[in-house]
Amino acid sequence: MVTDPVTASPPETAVPVCSAKGCREVAEWVLAWNNPKLHTPKRRKTWLACEEHREHLSRFLGMRGFLKDVVALAEWEGGTDREGPKGSAADR
């Protein structure tokens, strides 16, 4: 099915959801990470976390040496000093 971009209603704003398995809570935090075996040093992948899962996901990434930064979602979205896209569904 083809959608006419002129008459189609705008897509609903997607609500960011926690990346923890099975969690559907609204995300409040961005966990920026990098696997040094796969990514250049400045590359940042992202996971999103609700308040309940922030510590668990941070520990998971931290134990592997991947965690680079934990930032409030509102701050991350407002930031302009981050390199590259802020993440995609594939990153989460």
N, C-alpha and C positions, 0 to 999 in steps of 0.2 A: 504494500500500500504506500502510495506517495502522498506526502503531506505538503499542502500549499503553504509556503512560508508567509504569504501575505494574509491569508485568512485563518491560519492556525493560531490557536491561543498560545501565549507564551508558556514555556515550561515552568512548572512549579519550582520554587527555590528548594534545592536539595538541603536537607538538614544534615550536618556532619554527624556521623554515628561512630561510636567507640569501635576500635579495631579488635577488641578482645573477642575470642571465639564465643558466639552465641549471644553477645551483648548487643542490645538495640538502643541503649541509652544515648542521649545527646552528648557528643564529645565536648570537652572543655579544655583539653590539653593537646598539644602537639609534641610528639617525641621524635626528634630529628636524629637519624642514625646513619651509619655508614659502615659497610663491610669492607675493610681495607684490602681484602683479597680480591674483591670484585670491582670496587669503585675508586675513582680518583679521590684524593684527600678532601677536596672541597665539595664533592657531591653529597647531597643530603636526601635520603629517602625519609618518608614520614609515616608514622602510625598516629592515629587519633585515640584519645583515651577519655573516658568519663572519670569522675572523681574516684569512684570505687576501684577502677582498674589501673589508674595511673602508676601506682607504686609497683604493682605486679609486672606490668609491661616494662617499666623502667628497669626493674631487677633482671628480667629476662634478657633485655638488650645489654645491660651493664655487665652481666656475668660473661658475656661473649666479647666485651670490649667494643661494642658497636655504638652504644649510646653517646651522642654528642651534645644534646641540649634538650631541655624540657621547657616549653614555653606555653603560656596561656594562649588558647586558640585566637582570642580577640587580638592579642599582641602580634601573633604570627601573621594573621590576615592583614593587619595594618602595616607590617614591616615591609621595607623596600630593599633592605640590605641582604636578603637571602639570594643565593645563586640559583638560577633555574626555576622550574615550576615548583609549586608548593606541595606537590604530591598528587597522585592519582589513585584511583581505586586499586590499581596494580601495586602501588606502593604500600597499601594498607594491609 
